[in-house]
Amino acid sequence: MDHYKFRVVKNHLVQFLVYLALFLALVPLFSILYEVVVRGFSTISIEFFIKPTPTVGEVGGGVANAIQGTLITIGLASLIGVPIGLMSGIFLSEYGESKLSVVVRFLHDVLMGIPSIVIGVFAYALITLSIGFSVIAAAFALSVIMIPIVTRTTEEALKLVPMSIREAAIALGIPRWKATVTVVFSGAKKAIVTGLLLSIARIAGESAPVLVTMGFWRWWFAGFDRPVANLALDIFIFAMSPFKNWLTLAWGSALVLILLVLGISVAARVLTKGRY
């Protein structure tokens, strides 16, 4: 009986520690969300979404150009990084018996651990020194950050598909590559979409590689070979400025960036719900 009571007490103690750890993990998250919403909501207005970044000392203004530039940069980075990451993940999952897979997996692990500023410097040396600060250079740097994330999430998602499904498709005479694309890949779409969202959320908040490859720009999009405004970089620049108007825009930009990432996540969940 005493042993039973001891086990019950130990069980309640462990449950208490688990809930305590959960509470400690959620406190900073909700603290940040609360601070951003309270300080940023007062900034939100129609002018905030339709006007570009104001000059130093200018009253009013908005971040419409930064929203435009962020979407363009993320879109171009996704066009570069997502296909490469998907193909790498498929190779590591479906052709893991190849000796090359060990090297590819190791290189992706190393790439995932490289600081973003180092990737930015690499893109600067490779592209920026040739064509100058541009959207292309920033998108390339962000795509390099995306690739290992998409690769590993795709690999793990495809591994969750039972081997019997692959064997059944091949037994019906379907080529291995076609079975992978049409059967296995379709069965893991939800998990793969989640990985893509994770990679987009990661690069949406990156400011260091953008600063190195594209620099600060407060005008509208003028071409892929020119710089463009960026929300994450604007938050970094505005937060360090002594101007009250820019500090206010920094909180508003932070709120918009959070809502942007949240909106992408919700939209993807809604579109994939009940389909696969």
Summary of the structure (lengths in Angstrom):
residues: 276
radius of gyration: 23.0
end to end distance: 50.1
largest distance: 77.7
contacts: 889
relative contact order: 0.15
helix: 78%
strand: 0%
